[in-house]
Amino acid sequence: MQFSIAHLGPAGTYAEAAATAYVRYLVETKGLKSSLYPYPSIAQTLWAVARGEVDLGVVPVENSIEGSVSMTLDTLWQIDTLQIQQALVLPISHALISLAKNPQEIEVVYSHPQALAQCQEWLNQNLPQVRQIATNSTTEALQHLDQETTAGAIASERAASLYQLPILAHPINDYPDNCTRFWVVSLQPSPGGNHTSLAFSVLENKPGILVKPLQVFAEQGINMSRIESRPTKRLLGDYLFFIDLEANTCDQSVKLALAELATYTKTLKIFGSYSIVNR
Ligand SMILES: O=C(O)C(=O)Cc1ccccc1
């Protein structure tokens, strides 16, 4: 059996590097083979899995510097049926790629918003006048370089070599220990593991409404490793909360906490329990 794995494309993105790492992991741990399928956006990657076009999808979820990838969280909430199979953490190192002769010729820099944000300080110091334009992915940004010789793109060294484009500067990320966490998702139940992710909306917008939902974890001695709020997009000031726990849904304490949590929330979505692989 061969798995099909969707990722943000075109070829050479960091998501593809994460998907490749997962392909290796599947071969090494389970002897399973798989092939990769690029999609034009993170949302389309997730919907392809939800529609059953592919078995699995690999999407970025959080960066050590920039924080959450909102597109991933918002789409997961919207889709409802996807379960996390595995988390992967990859080091991320960005390059400035351009056909310009030197960085001073560059007037505009294209990249994925996360990559632009992770190089903000470098851009301010070295190219303070350039316009920054967001693209769906780092490799989509490379498509502008052929037509615009005064354009630069931020992508990986691997992407530059794949498309045979020159690197003008590397590394240009503001922090050397730049890492991104990716989730592998599918329609299958999650396999279990020491990390659990969930999201909920609250019953009403009133003082202290988050106290009880969060207290259930404290009472069961469960450590929360991340909390992130996202707008519901219905009313200004109305939020969803995304939470990561250092806990497995198979543990009795987690089962109790989640059952109680359901009574304090309007909608509760449990994305599953999984382990983390560092590559
Ligand atoms: O655009 C890409 O290459 C992606 O995979 C998204 C991304 C961008 C920057 C850091 C990590 C992931």
The ligand as a MOL file (V3000), in Angstrom:
LIG
                    3D

  0  0  0     0  0            999 V3000
M  V30 BEGIN CTAB
M  V30 COUNTS 12 12 0 0 0
M  V30 BEGIN ATOM
M  V30 1 O 5.9950 28.4930 2.2260 0
M  V30 2 C 6.5460 27.4690 2.6820 0
M  V30 3 O 7.6250 27.0120 2.2450 0
M  V30 4 C 5.9050 26.7740 3.8090 0
M  V30 5 O 6.0180 25.5930 3.9410 0
M  V30 6 C 5.2290 27.6550 4.8480 0
M  V30 7 C 6.2950 28.0750 5.7940 0
M  V30 8 C 6.9150 29.3120 5.6320 0
M  V30 9 C 7.9230 29.6860 6.5290 0
M  V30 10 C 8.2880 28.8310 7.5540 0
M  V30 11 C 7.6790 27.6100 7.6910 0
M  V30 12 C 6.6690 27.2240 6.8140 0
M  V30 END ATOM
M  V30 BEGIN BOND
M  V30 1 2 1 2
M  V30 2 1 2 3
M  V30 3 1 2 4
M  V30 4 2 4 5
M  V30 5 1 4 6
M  V30 6 1 6 7
M  V30 7 1 7 8
M  V30 8 2 7 12
M  V30 9 2 8 9
M  V30 10 1 9 10
M  V30 11 2 10 11
M  V30 12 1 11 12
M  V30 END BOND
M  V30 END CTAB
M  END
